[in-house]
Each structure stands twice: as C-alpha cells, then as structure tokens.
Amino acid sequence: MTIALQAATLLALLTVVVVVRPPRRARGFAGELVGRTTIAHTRDAGSIKGVVTAVHRDCLVISHPEFLQGAQPAGLGGEVVVDRRDVAWLQRVGEA
C-alpha cells in the first residue's frame, strides 16, 4: 500500500511539472525573428519574404509570403512552411 501511495504521489508531481512548465522558446537567432518581417534566402537561390509566425526545430512558418526571384515579387498567400535545411541564411528587414 505504501509503494502504491508513493507511486501515485510521484505521478501527480510529474503531471504538475509537465502541465505547469511553460513552452520552450526557440533558440538562437531564428527564435528572435518571430513576429518580424524576414527574408529567408534558400539554397536554390530563391528567397521568401514574410512575417515569421513560428520557429520549430526543423522548419519556419512564414505568413503573408512573397517569393522574391526576378524583377517582381510574387505573393503566395496564406502561410508557407520552409524546411530549415533549405535555408541558406535569414535576413531581418523590419518589424511586423
């Protein structure tokens, strides 16, 4: 009975830690770009300009995207998800 009580107490404490823990903030420079207008220069020489709305370990989510290649930017609409392996570098260009 004592072991069952200790196990239940430990489970309750772990549940509180998991529920109460705040979400982890993205690390590094990319995490600071959330809410800012940014250009993601891709490895295939195309670039996407828009507002970074989320940074994950493996991708960036960009809203109001424009594809910058050639003379005129092309609006893509909605949101795009860019694999971070495809990003050569990021350029912050202004506030959202």
C-alpha positions as protocol buffer text, in pm:
chain_id: "A"
residue {
  index: 1
  type: MET
  ca { x: 0 y: 0 z: 0 }
}
residue {
  index: 2
  type: THR
  ca { x: 285 y: 240 z: 82 }
}
residue {
  index: 3
  type: ILE
  ca { x: 450 y: 174 z: -256 }
}
residue {
  index: 4
  type: ALA
  ca { x: 122 y: 241 z: -435 }
}
residue {
  index: 5
  type: LEU
  ca { x: 81 y: 569 z: -246 }
}
residue {
  index: 6
  type: GLN
  ca { x: 437 y: 678 z: -329 }
}
residue {
  index: 7
  type: ALA
  ca { x: 387 y: 588 z: -695 }
}
residue {
  index: 8
  type: ALA
  ca { x: 62 y: 788 z: -707 }
}
residue {
  index: 9
  type: THR
  ca { x: 233 y: 1087 z: -544 }
}
residue {
  index: 10
  type: LEU
  ca { x: 523 y: 1072 z: -791 }
}
residue {
  index: 11
  type: LEU
  ca { x: 281 y: 1050 z: -1083 }
}
residue {
  index: 12
  type: ALA
  ca { x: 88 y: 1352 z: -954 }
}
residue {
  index: 13
  type: LEU
  ca { x: 409 y: 1555 z: -918 }
}
residue {
  index: 14
  type: LEU
  ca { x: 525 y: 1465 z: -1268 }
}
residue {
  index: 15
  type: THR
  ca { x: 185 y: 1562 z: -1408 }
}
residue {
  index: 16
  type: VAL
  ca { x: 206 y: 1903 z: -1239 }
}
residue {
  index: 17
  type: VAL
  ca { x: 558 y: 1960 z: -1375 }
}
residue {
  index: 18
  type: VAL
  ca { x: 452 y: 1873 z: -1730 }
}
residue {
  index: 19
  type: VAL
  ca { x: 132 y: 2080 z: -1719 }
}
residue {
  index: 20
  type: VAL
  ca { x: 279 y: 2387 z: -1547 }
}
residue {
  index: 21
  type: ARG
  ca { x: 607 y: 2403 z: -1743 }
}
residue {
  index: 22
  type: PRO
  ca { x: 595 y: 2694 z: -1992 }
}
residue {
  index: 23
  type: PRO
  ca { x: 655 y: 2619 z: -2360 }
}
residue {
  index: 24
  type: ARG
  ca { x: 1017 y: 2624 z: -2470 }
}
residue {
  index: 25
  type: ARG
  ca { x: 1125 y: 2923 z: -2672 }
}
residue {
  index: 26
  type: ALA
  ca { x: 1306 y: 2862 z: -2995 }
}
residue {
  index: 27
  type: ARG
  ca { x: 1680 y: 2900 z: -2950 }
}
residue {
  index: 28
  type: GLY
  ca { x: 1919 y: 3121 z: -3137 }
}
residue {
  index: 29
  type: PHE
  ca { x: 1869 y: 3399 z: -3384 }
}
residue {
  index: 30
  type: ALA
  ca { x: 1572 y: 3238 z: -3559 }
}
residue {
  index: 31
  type: GLY
  ca { x: 1369 y: 3248 z: -3236 }
}
residue {
  index: 32
  type: GLU
  ca { x: 1415 y: 3625 z: -3219 }
}
residue {
  index: 33
  type: LEU
  ca { x: 1255 y: 3662 z: -3564 }
}
residue {
  index: 34
  type: VAL
  ca { x: 903 y: 3560 z: -3456 }
}
residue {
  index: 35
  type: GLY
  ca { x: 667 y: 3846 z: -3537 }
}
residue {
  index: 36
  type: ARG
  ca { x: 920 y: 4024 z: -3758 }
}
residue {
  index: 37
  type: THR
  ca { x: 940 y: 4068 z: -4133 }
}
residue {
  index: 38
  type: THR
  ca { x: 1220 y: 3845 z: -4255 }
}
residue {
  index: 39
  type: ILE
  ca { x: 1368 y: 3721 z: -4580 }
}
residue {
  index: 40
  type: ALA
  ca { x: 1459 y: 3353 z: -4587 }
}
residue {
  index: 41
  type: HIS
  ca { x: 1723 y: 3307 z: -4856 }
}
residue {
  index: 42
  type: THR
  ca { x: 1702 y: 2947 z: -4972 }
}
residue {
  index: 43
  type: ARG
  ca { x: 1979 y: 2724 z: -5103 }
}
residue {
  index: 44
  type: ASP
  ca { x: 1819 y: 2710 z: -5450 }
}
residue {
  index: 45
  type: ALA
  ca { x: 1871 y: 3089 z: -5494 }
}
residue {
  index: 46
  type: GLY
  ca { x: 1505 y: 3181 z: -5435 }
}
residue {
  index: 47
  type: SER
  ca { x: 1403 y: 3393 z: -5138 }
}
residue {
  index: 48
  type: ILE
  ca { x: 1081 y: 3418 z: -4938 }
}
residue {
  index: 49
  type: LYS
  ca { x: 985 y: 3740 z: -4759 }
}
residue {
  index: 50
  type: GLY
  ca { x: 716 y: 3749 z: -4493 }
}
residue {
  index: 51
  type: VAL
  ca { x: 640 y: 3757 z: -4121 }
}
residue {
  index: 52
  type: VAL
  ca { x: 784 y: 3465 z: -3924 }
}
residue {
  index: 53
  type: THR
  ca { x: 498 y: 3331 z: -3712 }
}
residue {
  index: 54
  type: ALA
  ca { x: 665 y: 3019 z: -3571 }
}
residue {
  index: 55
  type: VAL
  ca { x: 1009 y: 2864 z: -3544 }
}
residue {
  index: 56
  type: HIS
  ca { x: 1040 y: 2492 z: -3493 }
}
residue {
  index: 57
  type: ARG
  ca { x: 1343 y: 2267 z: -3474 }
}
residue {
  index: 58
  type: ASP
  ca { x: 1302 y: 2162 z: -3837 }
}
residue {
  index: 59
  type: CYS
  ca { x: 1107 y: 2444 z: -4006 }
}
residue {
  index: 60
  type: LEU
  ca { x: 998 y: 2808 z: -4014 }
}
residue {
  index: 61
  type: VAL
  ca { x: 637 y: 2919 z: -4066 }
}
residue {
  index: 62
  type: ILE
  ca { x: 608 y: 3241 z: -4267 }
}
residue {
  index: 63
  type: SER
  ca { x: 278 y: 3426 z: -4315 }
}
residue {
  index: 64
  type: HIS
  ca { x: 199 y: 3679 z: -4591 }
}
residue {
  index: 65
  type: PRO
  ca { x: 480 y: 3530 z: -4801 }
}
residue {
  index: 66
  type: GLU
  ca { x: 622 y: 3679 z: -5118 }
}
residue {
  index: 67
  type: PHE
  ca { x: 854 y: 3482 z: -5344 }
}
residue {
  index: 68
  type: LEU
  ca { x: 1144 y: 3708 z: -5439 }
}
residue {
  index: 69
  type: GLN
  ca { x: 1302 y: 3594 z: -5762 }
}
residue {
  index: 70
  type: GLY
  ca { x: 1326 y: 3808 z: -6070 }
}
residue {
  index: 71
  type: ALA
  ca { x: 1204 y: 4166 z: -6106 }
}
residue {
  index: 72
  type: GLN
  ca { x: 861 y: 4136 z: -5942 }
}
residue {
  index: 73
  type: PRO
  ca { x: 785 y: 3965 z: -5609 }
}
residue {
  index: 74
  type: ALA
  ca { x: 506 y: 3709 z: -5635 }
}
residue {
  index: 75
  type: GLY
  ca { x: 257 y: 3691 z: -5348 }
}
residue {
  index: 76
  type: LEU
  ca { x: 198 y: 3333 z: -5237 }
}
residue {
  index: 77
  type: GLY
  ca { x: -93 y: 3394 z: -4996 }
}
residue {
  index: 78
  type: GLY
  ca { x: -162 y: 3210 z: -4672 }
}
residue {
  index: 79
  type: GLU
  ca { x: 138 y: 3064 z: -4492 }
}
residue {
  index: 80
  type: VAL
  ca { x: 439 y: 2869 z: -4608 }
}
residue {
  index: 81
  type: VAL
  ca { x: 645 y: 2618 z: -4416 }
}
residue {
  index: 82
  type: VAL
  ca { x: 1014 y: 2627 z: -4502 }
}
residue {
  index: 83
  type: ASP
  ca { x: 1238 y: 2336 z: -4408 }
}
residue {
  index: 84
  type: ARG
  ca { x: 1534 y: 2479 z: -4215 }
}
residue {
  index: 85
  type: ARG
  ca { x: 1772 y: 2257 z: -4413 }
}
residue {
  index: 86
  type: ASP
  ca { x: 1668 y: 2453 z: -4725 }
}
residue {
  index: 87
  type: VAL
  ca { x: 1751 y: 2794 z: -4570 }
}
residue {
  index: 88
  type: ALA
  ca { x: 2095 y: 2932 z: -4655 }
}
residue {
  index: 89
  type: TRP
  ca { x: 2056 y: 3239 z: -4430 }
}
residue {
  index: 90
  type: LEU
  ca { x: 1796 y: 3466 z: -4272 }
}
residue {
  index: 91
  type: GLN
  ca { x: 1772 y: 3844 z: -4305 }
}
residue {
  index: 92
  type: ARG
  ca { x: 1563 y: 4057 z: -4069 }
}
residue {
  index: 93
  type: VAL
  ca { x: 1423 y: 4352 z: -4264 }
}
residue {
  index: 94
  type: GLY
  ca { x: 1175 y: 4517 z: -4029 }
}
residue {
  index: 95
  type: GLU
  ca { x: 901 y: 4489 z: -3771 }
}
residue {
  index: 96
  type: ALA
  ca { x: 570 y: 4312 z: -3836 }
}
